[in-house]
């Protein structure tokens, strides 16, 4: 048999087995051949000779950084947060192979996932039961739920909500399909940067003489389609003088991602005025005589949260501001019930036998969504929770422990799980246990401020996110559509892959 060299690959499920050639792989008695074939074909689907020669790499990285900075692939440096400084956003130099059939199916299913979140958010009995134990042991979820109960009992001043969601997936080598990691329902980010990184990587391929590969890079209109959701909501609100409010952190690192949405809104509908207000500026907010939300005496049509997704972002008075906003006639993105629908506990409950099926008339749609679920376990103080607890001690390397948090850096992995679980006691009910997904690795150059002129060729894994927009009430759906995609890569040795925690790199798919 001929020896066919190809890029080094690592099989995480086999303890980091490194395979350098096709012959060596075939000779390995332990390797999953179906998995290996997919990886090999993925690299053949992106026929680029790697590693690049040093002089070529140096020049193309310089071009990538310059193009990125001149087209908004930027962030404020996390170490200084200097508002006068912009640095290149971490990104992969080349796109990453993604099976076309999987990509197309996830795109197709996104409106159904939007609808699932919408129905869950408007099913009070479901939310009450699903989160019953969680709110007793997680203060953040408790306070969010209390706001929901307050406005529900008072009667919602605005029964329409805007959902701008992103469902994230990893490719699992064991089952050869993409499995859902989570669905983000609050402060969903990277839509602007995702569109621009697709353009950046297309430029790089062209510069290296691979322009014929561009036909396999799907168009990504995530910036336009997500911004369009805010425009449609403003139009529904029906007051041309009302503003779209971006509610922000005190200091924003991911400024390009947010600003480009503002500019895109203006491009779509020049009449719209966008305000940026810090969540902590509570003195600016008040309710009018008809419960209209007023900020500096300007009525707000839509509140778009780019903050408030984790307790660290709430300062003194911010919970009162959140309640005031929920009591108003402004459309919230997300409403508090959408926020609750996106919790990890709800994700776990939906995966229970027969639960997701309750929300769909078409059983084939429910079946297709159920295929996306990995193993998810409750840690409640009952028989099922005890079984999951014991699983985490027996094979901790197969699981991830997840709290009710967004934003990255919150999960507990592998051998750290047993000691952490023991320290929790009854508070374990604030967490869920998720089966670890073993993704296919590829190789890429990861470009960042810290990578220098000659980044190393790294082994990476990639998470695919599909955006969705839904606008509606408990009685009707006004709009519901898939809204583009993003890819985010990280080192195969890294547990977390968030841009905000410094371990994620923007990327885009190359369909094979």
Buried (B, 14 or more C-beta within 10 A) or exposed (E): EEEEEBBEBBBBBBEEBEBEBBBEBBEBEEBBEEBBEBBBEBBEBBEBEBEBEEEEBBBBBEBBBEBBBEBBBBBBEEEEBEEEEBBBBBBBBBBBBBBBEBBEBBBEBBBBBBBBBBBBBBBEEBBEEBBEBBBBBBEBBBBBBBBBBEBBEEEBBBBBBBBBBBBBBBBBBEEBBBBBBBBBBBBBBBBBBBBBBBBBBBBBBEBBEBEEBBEBBBEBBBBBBBBBBBBBBBEBBEEEEBBBBBBBBEEBBBBBBBBBBBBBBBEBBEEBBBBBBBBBBBEBBBBEEEBBBBBEEBBBBBBBBBBBBBBEBBEEBBBEBBBBBBBBBBBBBBBBBBBBBBBBBBBBBBBBEEBBBEBBEEEEBBEBBBBBBBBBBBBBBEEEBEEBBEBBEEEBEBBBBBBBBBBBEBBBBBEEBBEBBEEBEEBBBBBBBBBBBBBBBBBBBBBBBEBEEEBEBBBBBBBBBBBBBBBBBBEEBEBBBBBBBBBBBBBBEBBBBBBBBBBBBBBBBBBB
